[in-house]
Structure formats: structure tokens, C-alpha cells
């Protein structure tokens, strides 16, 4: 449904409210005056197990509504500042359905709660025509929760202006539950869209922001990529990647989102693509350290390293490696290939793993073992593509060795022989490589 606002006569809203309350009262065999405002409209301190107008509309229509929004609109009408009220179009449709009408025209012609004069005035309106979901785009969305659980959703864009995002959870045996957001489309340049979902229009009472990249001609793209920023069930901020797969219509969307089938390509693309902010705040900066040892390890490794990779035919390929600071920023040079990036200590705290920032070098890997083989002598492992060559294996590195560093700087060749290095270096290479 389109969530844009529409201006409606207060008389029509009052009549619709009276009719809806009458149907609600009869359905539950309950007197309206026995309910507080909070209970009736289902917000604030209300009992979700007891009858409420909010719950009744959801039960009849299958769509969630914001009871506080409805209450605020009624109070706005009661103040009498205007003869007309702007109401969300999708909410008006839900109120009509809950009251037993198929459309706005059906209500105008058949309601006994509005006068003949009002009916006559409204006969020429085209609200039903304008509220149709023409130009709607239907997608099935995918993301990962808690780093591994694959979540499906229904994402529908209406006339590139509004959207609904219905997230599916299988919480009650085989019966799915949808948590729904309604929001606005915010154009972002010529190749992306942003969607803001306010907590007032969500049955999770949480805000969410979604960005989608489509490149050009969005309607022709079978798959869109995006990212979200919102809150998890514990109200901790979360961000993650999204995939939206276009489907033909609402029926296809419903079938696909409830299917147990999982596209393995989507699953592997999204796996671990979610980050959560911890719900416990630190008392001091050091509390944020994943491990007290890791900063000490990086500080220990700061320095310049030079050494060799033993290539085919016993050629020595010079390697330059440098850990620049306590952030773990680093540089690596192999032949004429220069890398820069950042080092992360692995979980077992025995290796510093390099993450290179250059896109064309993202496939290359380099790690250095924390514990030295001997004083200032370290073993490393690399997988680097250098031209047509693949350098894969061990690297022997000396830390802050001025003599070896001077030798390599004076020799500009890509390869060295054992005769180019002293006997001590040759002995260590043969021992460890």
C-alpha cells in the first residue's frame, strides 16, 4: 500500500471512527468506556493480551498499525482547528477494511454513520484510484542476523516515493510473523536510493535506514545491493549488507519469501556481513581492547624487516616489510610491487595478518609469526601474485638489521644468488626455508 498522506474531511474520519468502534465493541462484546485511551489505541502502558483497537485492526487486516498515530489524529480532529485532516493513505485503507468496507467508495455509498450531504459531496472523489499500487516494485530482501542466520523479507517500493519493508521471522512453529516498517524514499544522486523508516511507522518501535545501489535504470536490475543501519532486539545499533531480488508481483513475493529455499550464492555473499555495537559501554578506553595482549603484540612488532623468499632454482627474492605504528599500519615491497595496509592480530594471537588496502592487491596475503625463531629473526608466510609469478610459501625476515638492509638497498636486482649474501644469512635460509 502507498503510505503517502491524503487530505480527508473530518466528518468522514469521525464517522469512520464511530463505525469502527461499533464493530470492535460488537466483536469483543465489550463497552468502549471500560477501556483507557492507552488500552483502546494500544500504546503506552497497555496490556497486549486484552482487546485493543490496534490489535483488532491488525487481526482483521493482517497489517500492523501504530495506535499512537491514530490517537494523535483523533485528538487533532477534536481540537477543531481545521475541517480536514491529513491521514496516511495506507492507514485509511486499513481502517476501511477493518470496518468492513472494500474501498473508500464502498464506505461513502453504504455507511450509516455519515450524512447524505457528506455522501453527495464525496461522490466525485477519486481516492480509491489514487491509492492503487501502480508502479510498485516488488523485491525479496536477504540479510544475515547475528552473523549467520539468513533472514528473508518483503521490500516494496511505491512510485519511487514510499516503501514497506516486512521482515519475516519463523517464531511460532510453522506460522511466520512479519515485522513491518513503512518509510519514505530519499533520492541519493542518480544511482542510489535511501529509505528512512521511522519508529512511529514500525511495529518494532525502532528506526532504520536503508541505502540501495542500482546503477542506472533500476526497474531492469534483477538484483540490487544495499546496506542497512538500525537496531537489534536488544536495542544495540547494527549495520549490515542487503540483497534485494526483484520479483514480478505481490503474489510471487509472498511465495518466495516464505519458501525454505536459500540461494547459496546470496548466503555466502552475506555471511558475516553484519556488525553489532556492544550494549555495555566502556569505563575507559582500554576496556575496548579485544585482548590486552594484542596492542602489546603490535607494539612489539613495530620496526623494519628485510629478508628473502626462496624462489625456483634457489634464487633469493628480496622482501621488505615494515610495521609503522601501534595502529598496525604497514607496508610491504616485493620486487616492484608495493603494498600498504593494516595488520590485525588473529584470535590465537600468534600471527599478525596483513589486510591490504589496494583493490588490485586484495587477493594477496602476508602474515608474520609473533614469536621469533631467534632473536630478531622471524618467519612469515605469503601468497602474492607478482606479474606472471605466484609467490607462495615461507619468508625469512630479519628485524632492524642495518647490515642486511644496506645490502638490499644497494642491490636493485629482482633476484639474488646465495653468493650475494654472507655465510650466516645463507645458513639461516637453508635452515628455515
ZADOSE-793762 format. One record per residue (C-alpha): x negated, y negated, z negated; residue number from 1; residue in three letters. Coordinates in Angstrom, 2 decimals, decimal comma, always signed. Example, Ala and Ser with C-alpha at 12.3 -4.5 7.8 and 13.67 -1.06 7.14 Angstrom:
<dodrens>
-12,30_+4,50_-7,80_1_ALA
-13,67_+1,06_-7,14_2_SER
</dodrens>
This chain:
<dodrens>
+0,00_+0,00_+0,00_1_UNK
-1,10_-3,51_+0,67_2_UNK
-1,94_-5,32_-2,55_3_UNK
-1,58_-8,89_-1,26_4_UNK
+0,73_-11,28_-3,08_5_UNK
+4,18_-12,21_-1,84_6_UNK
+6,48_-15,03_-3,00_7_UNK
+9,88_-13,78_-4,19_8_UNK
+12,89_-15,59_-5,66_9_UNK
+13,05_-15,43_-9,47_10_UNK
+16,70_-14,37_-9,20_11_UNK
+15,70_-11,29_-7,24_12_UNK
+12,97_-10,36_-9,74_13_UNK
+15,32_-10,82_-12,70_14_UNK
+17,96_-8,69_-11,01_15_UNK
+15,43_-6,00_-10,17_16_UNK
+14,13_-6,01_-13,73_17_UNK
+17,64_-5,60_-15,16_18_UNK
+18,35_-2,73_-12,79_19_UNK
+15,04_-1,05_-13,55_20_UNK
+15,60_-1,34_-17,31_21_UNK
+19,05_+0,16_-16,91_22_UNK
+17,68_+3,15_-15,01_23_UNK
+14,85_+3,51_-17,56_24_UNK
+17,26_+3,37_-20,53_25_UNK
+19,53_+5,98_-18,97_26_UNK
+16,63_+8,25_-18,02_27_UNK
+15,31_+8,43_-21,61_28_UNK
+18,65_+7,88_-23,40_29_UNK
+17,05_+5,05_-25,33_30_UNK
+18,03_+1,47_-26,17_31_UNK
+15,63_-1,15_-24,86_32_UNK
+15,93_-3,26_-28,01_33_UNK
+14,37_-0,47_-30,08_34_UNK
+11,06_-0,89_-28,22_35_UNK
+8,45_-3,55_-28,84_36_UNK
+7,11_-5,54_-25,90_37_UNK
+3,84_-3,62_-26,15_38_UNK
+5,62_-0,26_-26,04_39_UNK
+8,02_-1,25_-23,27_40_UNK
+5,36_-2,54_-20,90_41_UNK
+2,67_-0,11_-22,06_42_UNK
-0,22_-2,29_-23,15_43_UNK
-1,96_-3,33_-26,35_44_UNK
-1,05_-1,24_-29,39_45_UNK
+1,43_+1,17_-27,79_46_UNK
+1,99_+4,91_-28,08_47_UNK
+1,29_+6,62_-24,76_48_UNK
+3,34_+9,64_-25,89_49_UNK
+6,55_+7,59_-26,28_50_UNK
+8,72_+6,24_-23,43_51_UNK
+7,49_+3,07_-21,73_52_UNK
+8,47_+1,25_-18,58_53_UNK
+4,91_+1,55_-17,37_54_UNK
+4,95_+5,34_-17,85_55_UNK
+8,37_+5,64_-16,23_56_UNK
+7,27_+3,84_-13,05_57_UNK
+4,14_+6,00_-12,84_58_UNK
+6,22_+9,16_-13,35_59_UNK
+8,73_+8,26_-10,63_60_UNK
+6,33_+6,87_-8,02_61_UNK
+3,13_+8,79_-8,77_62_UNK
+1,25_+5,47_-8,74_63_UNK
-0,37_+3,74_-11,73_64_UNK
+0,60_+0,15_-12,60_65_UNK
-0,67_-2,46_-15,01_66_UNK
+2,09_-3,05_-17,58_67_UNK
+0,44_-6,25_-18,86_68_UNK
+0,62_-7,68_-15,34_69_UNK
+4,39_-7,06_-15,17_70_UNK
+4,94_-8,55_-18,63_71_UNK
+3,00_-11,69_-17,69_72_UNK
+5,14_-12,12_-14,57_73_UNK
+8,36_-11,85_-16,60_74_UNK
+7,08_-14,43_-19,08_75_UNK
+6,16_-16,68_-16,15_76_UNK
+9,74_-16,45_-14,87_77_UNK
+11,16_-17,09_-18,35_78_UNK
+9,24_-20,37_-18,59_79_UNK
+11,30_-21,59_-15,63_80_UNK
+8,60_-23,78_-14,08_81_UNK
+9,50_-22,62_-10,58_82_UNK
+12,30_-20,89_-8,69_83_UNK
+9,83_-18,48_-7,10_84_UNK
+7,19_-16,05_-8,34_85_UNK
+4,18_-14,62_-6,54_86_UNK
+4,10_-10,87_-7,08_87_UNK
+1,71_-8,22_-5,79_88_UNK
+3,33_-6,64_-2,73_89_UNK
+2,40_-3,11_-3,76_90_UNK
+3,87_-3,64_-7,24_91_UNK
+7,13_-4,92_-5,76_92_UNK
+7,33_-1,73_-3,71_93_UNK
+6,76_+0,40_-6,83_94_UNK
+9,45_-1,45_-8,78_95_UNK
+11,91_-0,89_-5,93_96_UNK
+11,10_+2,83_-5,73_97_UNK
+11,42_+3,27_-9,50_98_UNK
+14,79_+1,52_-9,43_99_UNK
+16,00_+3,98_-6,76_100_UNK
+15,61_+1,96_-3,55_101_UNK
+13,78_+2,96_-0,39_102_UNK
+12,92_-0,58_+0,64_103_UNK
+13,43_-4,26_-0,11_104_UNK
+16,27_-4,39_+2,44_105_UNK
+17,95_-1,44_+0,71_106_UNK
+17,80_-3,36_-2,57_107_UNK
+19,21_-6,58_-1,07_108_UNK
+22,17_-4,79_+0,53_109_UNK
+23,10_-2,41_-2,27_110_UNK
+22,12_-3,86_-5,65_111_UNK
+24,93_-4,80_-8,05_112_UNK
+22,60_-6,96_-10,14_113_UNK
+22,28_-9,85_-7,67_114_UNK
+24,99_-12,18_-6,40_115_UNK
+26,47_-12,24_-2,90_116_UNK
+24,98_-15,68_-2,33_117_UNK
+21,49_-14,38_-3,03_118_UNK
+22,09_-11,40_-0,78_119_UNK
+23,18_-13,69_+2,04_120_UNK
+20,10_-15,89_+1,63_121_UNK
+17,72_-12,93_+1,70_122_UNK
+19,17_-11,00_+4,64_123_UNK
+16,83_-12,64_+7,12_124_UNK
+13,62_-11,88_+5,25_125_UNK
+11,02_-9,52_+6,72_126_UNK
+9,26_-8,36_+3,54_127_UNK
+9,52_-4,71_+4,49_128_UNK
+7,99_-5,36_+7,89_129_UNK
+5,09_-7,33_+6,45_130_UNK
+4,36_-4,80_+3,72_131_UNK
+3,79_-1,89_+6,08_132_UNK
+0,30_-0,41_+6,07_133_UNK
-0,55_-1,37_+9,66_134_UNK
-4,26_-1,36_+10,48_135_UNK
-5,09_+0,67_+7,40_136_UNK
-8,38_+2,57_+7,46_137_UNK
-8,48_+5,86_+5,56_138_UNK
-11,63_+7,39_+4,05_139_UNK
-12,57_+10,20_+1,74_140_UNK
-15,27_+8,99_-0,60_141_UNK
-18,01_+11,02_-2,27_142_UNK
-20,37_+10,24_-5,12_143_UNK
-22,25_+12,02_-7,89_144_UNK
-21,36_+11,69_-11,57_145_UNK
-23,87_+12,47_-14,31_146_UNK
-26,48_+13,06_-11,56_147_UNK
-24,96_+16,31_-10,30_148_UNK
-21,14_+16,54_-10,42_149_UNK
-19,66_+15,95_-6,97_150_UNK
-16,64_+13,61_-7,13_151_UNK
-14,16_+13,03_-4,30_152_UNK
-11,92_+10,02_-3,86_153_UNK
-9,46_+8,31_-1,53_154_UNK
-10,59_+4,93_-0,26_155_UNK
-8,09_+2,96_+1,84_156_UNK
-8,69_-0,47_+3,37_157_UNK
-5,66_-2,55_+4,36_158_UNK
-6,11_-5,06_+7,18_159_UNK
-9,70_-5,65_+6,02_160_UNK
-8,34_-7,72_+3,12_161_UNK
-7,49_-5,37_+0,26_162_UNK
-8,28_-1,81_-0,75_163_UNK
-7,27_+1,00_-3,06_164_UNK
-9,77_+3,47_-4,50_165_UNK
-8,26_+6,60_-6,02_166_UNK
-10,81_+8,80_-7,79_167_UNK
-9,88_+12,44_-8,28_168_UNK
-10,62_+14,48_-11,41_169_UNK
-9,55_+18,09_-12,00_170_UNK
-8,82_+17,77_-15,72_171_UNK
-5,59_+19,69_-16,11_172_UNK
-6,31_+23,15_-14,77_173_UNK
-5,29_+23,06_-11,11_174_UNK
-3,45_+19,72_-11,27_175_UNK
-5,50_+16,75_-10,07_176_UNK
-5,45_+13,37_-11,78_177_UNK
-6,15_+10,19_-9,82_178_UNK
-7,66_+7,13_-11,47_179_UNK
-6,82_+4,18_-9,26_180_UNK
-8,39_+0,81_-8,53_181_UNK
-6,80_-1,94_-6,43_182_UNK
-9,05_-4,71_-5,20_183_UNK
-9,97_-7,43_-2,75_184_UNK
-12,20_-7,22_+0,29_185_UNK
-15,01_-9,77_+0,32_186_UNK
-16,77_-10,01_+3,74_187_UNK
-20,57_-9,94_+3,45_188_UNK
-22,25_-11,06_+6,66_189_UNK
-21,45_-9,24_+9,91_190_UNK
-22,42_-5,70_+8,98_191_UNK
-21,22_-5,12_+5,43_192_UNK
-18,17_-5,39_+3,20_193_UNK
-17,84_-5,84_-0,54_194_UNK
-14,86_-4,87_-2,68_195_UNK
-14,12_-6,23_-6,14_196_UNK
-11,85_-4,12_-8,31_197_UNK
-10,72_-5,96_-11,45_198_UNK
-9,83_-4,14_-14,65_199_UNK
-6,33_-5,67_-14,51_200_UNK
-5,69_-3,62_-11,37_201_UNK
-7,18_-0,37_-12,67_202_UNK
-5,69_+2,32_-14,83_203_UNK
-9,19_+2,80_-16,28_204_UNK
-9,14_-0,81_-17,55_205_UNK
-12,67_-1,22_-16,15_206_UNK
-14,13_-3,37_-13,44_207_UNK
-16,01_-2,01_-10,44_208_UNK
-17,83_-3,45_-7,45_209_UNK
-18,41_-1,55_-4,18_210_UNK
-20,66_-2,51_-1,26_211_UNK
-20,35_-0,79_+2,12_212_UNK
-22,67_-1,00_+5,11_213_UNK
-21,14_-0,31_+8,53_214_UNK
-23,47_-1,99_+11,02_215_UNK
-21,02_-3,06_+13,70_216_UNK
-17,52_-2,05_+14,88_217_UNK
-16,55_-0,40_+11,59_218_UNK
-13,50_+1,41_+12,99_219_UNK
-15,68_+3,59_+15,23_220_UNK
-18,04_+4,80_+12,48_221_UNK
-17,15_+8,28_+11,17_222_UNK
-19,37_+7,86_+8,08_223_UNK
-20,13_+4,74_+6,06_224_UNK
-22,79_+4,38_+3,37_225_UNK
-22,42_+2,28_+0,26_226_UNK
-23,18_+1,71_-3,38_227_UNK
-21,10_+1,03_-6,48_228_UNK
-21,62_-0,71_-9,78_229_UNK
-19,21_-0,07_-12,63_230_UNK
-18,82_+1,65_-15,99_231_UNK
-18,65_+5,29_-17,04_232_UNK
-16,21_+6,77_-19,54_233_UNK
-18,34_+5,58_-22,44_234_UNK
-18,35_+2,01_-21,07_235_UNK
-22,02_+2,22_-20,15_236_UNK
-22,97_+0,43_-16,89_237_UNK
-23,59_+2,79_-13,97_238_UNK
-24,74_+2,37_-10,37_239_UNK
-24,95_+4,91_-7,57_240_UNK
-24,72_+5,70_-3,88_241_UNK
-21,48_+6,39_-2,00_242_UNK
-20,49_+8,11_+1,22_243_UNK
-17,17_+7,31_+2,91_244_UNK
-15,98_+9,73_+5,59_245_UNK
-13,25_+8,38_+7,86_246_UNK
-10,08_+10,45_+8,37_247_UNK
-7,16_+9,93_+10,71_248_UNK
-4,33_+9,13_+8,34_249_UNK
-2,99_+9,31_+4,79_250_UNK
-1,95_+12,96_+5,14_251_UNK
-5,40_+14,06_+6,30_252_UNK
-6,93_+12,03_+3,48_253_UNK
-4,76_+13,81_+0,89_254_UNK
-5,60_+17,28_+2,22_255_UNK
-9,34_+16,67_+2,45_256_UNK
-9,75_+15,05_-0,95_257_UNK
-8,01_+17,97_-2,69_258_UNK
-9,95_+20,62_-0,79_259_UNK
-12,52_+22,63_-2,75_260_UNK
-14,95_+22,50_+0,17_261_UNK
-18,10_+20,42_-0,33_262_UNK
-20,20_+19,22_+2,59_263_UNK
-23,74_+20,38_+1,65_264_UNK
-25,30_+17,53_+3,65_265_UNK
-23,39_+14,97_+1,60_266_UNK
-24,18_+16,80_-1,63_267_UNK
-27,94_+16,87_-1,03_268_UNK
-27,96_+13,24_+0,10_269_UNK
-26,20_+12,09_-3,08_270_UNK
-27,78_+14,43_-5,61_271_UNK
-29,34_+12,45_-8,50_272_UNK
-28,35_+9,15_-6,81_273_UNK
-26,78_+7,70_-9,95_274_UNK
-28,26_+5,68_-12,79_275_UNK
-26,71_+5,01_-16,18_276_UNK
-27,65_+2,38_-18,72_277_UNK
-28,06_+3,80_-22,20_278_UNK
-25,36_+2,92_-24,73_279_UNK
-27,88_+2,41_-27,55_280_UNK
-29,75_-0,89_-27,46_281_UNK
-33,40_-1,10_-28,49_282_UNK
-34,51_-2,96_-31,60_283_UNK
-37,84_-3,74_-29,97_284_UNK
-39,41_-3,42_-26,51_285_UNK
-41,36_-0,28_-27,43_286_UNK
-38,06_+1,56_-28,07_287_UNK
-37,53_+1,60_-24,30_288_UNK
-40,60_+3,74_-23,72_289_UNK
-39,59_+7,13_-22,31_290_UNK
-42,57_+8,55_-24,16_291_UNK
-45,06_+6,70_-26,35_292_UNK
-47,83_+8,64_-24,63_293_UNK
-47,07_+7,53_-21,09_294_UNK
-48,21_+3,93_-21,47_295_UNK
-51,38_+5,19_-23,15_296_UNK
-51,95_+7,59_-20,24_297_UNK
-51,62_+4,84_-17,63_298_UNK
-53,96_+2,57_-19,60_299_UNK
-56,47_+5,42_-19,84_300_UNK
-56,39_+5,91_-16,06_301_UNK
-56,91_+2,22_-15,15_302_UNK
-60,04_+1,93_-13,05_303_UNK
-61,68_+2,58_-9,68_304_UNK
-62,13_+6,10_-8,34_305_UNK
-64,10_+7,32_-5,36_306_UNK
-64,72_+10,82_-4,17_307_UNK
-64,13_+13,35_-1,44_308_UNK
-61,73_+15,68_+0,28_309_UNK
-63,42_+18,72_+1,77_310_UNK
-62,25_+18,96_+5,36_311_UNK
-62,71_+21,53_+8,09_312_UNK
-66,30_+22,52_+8,93_313_UNK
-67,38_+21,24_+5,49_314_UNK
-67,05_+17,58_+6,40_315_UNK
-66,55_+15,23_+3,45_316_UNK
-63,75_+12,70_+3,84_317_UNK
-64,23_+9,65_+1,54_318_UNK
-61,31_+8,80_-0,76_319_UNK
-60,83_+5,50_-2,60_320_UNK
-58,22_+5,34_-5,38_321_UNK
-57,56_+2,55_-7,87_322_UNK
-55,13_+2,17_-10,78_323_UNK
-54,81_-1,58_-11,13_324_UNK
-52,97_-2,23_-14,38_325_UNK
-50,71_-0,93_-17,15_326_UNK
-47,71_-1,14_-14,82_327_UNK
-49,25_+1,72_-12,88_328_UNK
-49,71_-0,29_-9,68_329_UNK
-52,23_+1,46_-7,46_330_UNK
-53,99_+1,52_-4,11_331_UNK
-55,28_+4,42_-2,03_332_UNK
-57,55_+4,38_+1,03_333_UNK
-58,24_+7,38_+3,25_334_UNK
-60,21_+6,65_+6,43_335_UNK
-58,46_+3,56_+7,79_336_UNK
-55,13_+4,35_+6,15_337_UNK
-54,27_+2,04_+3,25_338_UNK
-51,54_+2,84_+0,77_339_UNK
-50,17_+0,88_-2,13_340_UNK
-47,56_+1,82_-4,65_341_UNK
-46,93_+2,64_-8,27_342_UNK
-47,78_+5,62_-10,43_343_UNK
-45,32_+7,49_-12,65_344_UNK
-46,37_+9,94_-15,33_345_UNK
-44,49_+13,22_-14,84_346_UNK
-42,34_+14,83_-17,54_347_UNK
-45,04_+17,18_-18,75_348_UNK
-47,40_+14,19_-18,98_349_UNK
-50,27_+15,93_-17,20_350_UNK
-50,15_+14,11_-13,83_351_UNK
-49,82_+10,57_-12,51_352_UNK
-47,64_+10,82_-9,41_353_UNK
-48,02_+8,12_-6,76_354_UNK
-44,92_+6,56_-5,21_355_UNK
-45,95_+4,63_-2,10_356_UNK
-44,04_+1,52_-1,10_357_UNK
-44,77_+1,53_+2,64_358_UNK
-41,91_+3,11_+4,55_359_UNK
-44,14_+4,74_+7,15_360_UNK
-46,20_+6,35_+4,37_361_UNK
-43,27_+7,55_+2,27_362_UNK
-43,94_+11,16_+3,27_363_UNK
-47,46_+11,06_+1,84_364_UNK
-48,15_+12,35_-1,67_365_UNK
-51,02_+11,81_-4,07_366_UNK
-51,38_+12,80_-7,72_367_UNK
-54,22_+12,75_-10,23_368_UNK
-54,52_+15,08_-13,21_369_UNK
-54,64_+13,19_-16,50_370_UNK
-57,21_+15,39_-18,24_371_UNK
-60,63_+15,01_-16,59_372_UNK
-62,61_+18,06_-15,50_373_UNK
-65,66_+16,48_-17,06_374_UNK
-66,46_+13,00_-18,31_375_UNK
-65,15_+10,56_-15,67_376_UNK
-64,61_+13,41_-13,18_377_UNK
-61,02_+14,02_-12,10_378_UNK
-59,18_+16,44_-9,83_379_UNK
-56,37_+15,19_-7,58_380_UNK
-54,01_+16,70_-5,04_381_UNK
-52,75_+15,12_-1,86_382_UNK
-50,64_+15,67_+1,21_383_UNK
-51,44_+12,87_+3,65_384_UNK
-50,87_+12,53_+7,39_385_UNK
-53,86_+10,74_+8,94_386_UNK
-53,38_+10,38_+12,66_387_UNK
-53,16_+13,87_+14,11_388_UNK
-54,70_+15,40_+10,97_389_UNK
-52,93_+16,74_+7,91_390_UNK
-55,00_+16,43_+4,74_391_UNK
-53,55_+18,84_+2,23_392_UNK
-55,36_+20,02_-0,87_393_UNK
-57,70_+19,06_-3,69_394_UNK
-59,61_+15,81_-4,05_395_UNK
-62,56_+15,31_-6,38_396_UNK
-62,83_+11,78_-7,84_397_UNK
-65,43_+10,02_-9,97_398_UNK
-64,17_+7,15_-12,12_399_UNK
-66,09_+3,86_-12,20_400_UNK
-69,18_+5,45_-10,62_401_UNK
-71,13_+2,46_-9,28_402_UNK
-73,80_+4,53_-7,51_403_UNK
-71,29_+6,62_-5,55_404_UNK
-69,13_+3,60_-4,86_405_UNK
-72,11_+1,77_-3,31_406_UNK
-72,94_+4,78_-1,14_407_UNK
-69,46_+4,95_+0,32_408_UNK
-69,22_+1,20_+0,91_409_UNK
-72,50_+1,22_+2,84_410_UNK
-71,38_+4,19_+4,96_411_UNK
-68,46_+3,24_+7,24_412_UNK
-68,08_+6,64_+8,92_413_UNK
-64,83_+8,60_+8,51_414_UNK
-66,79_+11,75_+7,66_415_UNK
-69,95_+12,52_+5,71_416_UNK
-72,17_+15,57_+5,50_417_UNK
-73,47_+17,20_+2,35_418_UNK
-76,88_+15,82_+3,33_419_UNK
-75,48_+12,29_+2,81_420_UNK
-74,81_+12,81_-0,90_421_UNK
-77,17_+13,71_-3,72_422_UNK
-77,50_+17,23_-5,07_423_UNK
-75,46_+16,51_-8,20_424_UNK
-72,40_+15,42_-6,17_425_UNK
-72,88_+18,36_-3,79_426_UNK
-72,96_+20,78_-6,72_427_UNK
-69,70_+19,42_-8,22_428_UNK
-67,92_+19,54_-4,84_429_UNK
-68,89_+23,16_-4,32_430_UNK
-67,84_+23,99_-7,88_431_UNK
-64,39_+22,37_-7,87_432_UNK
-63,34_+22,14_-4,22_433_UNK
</dodrens>
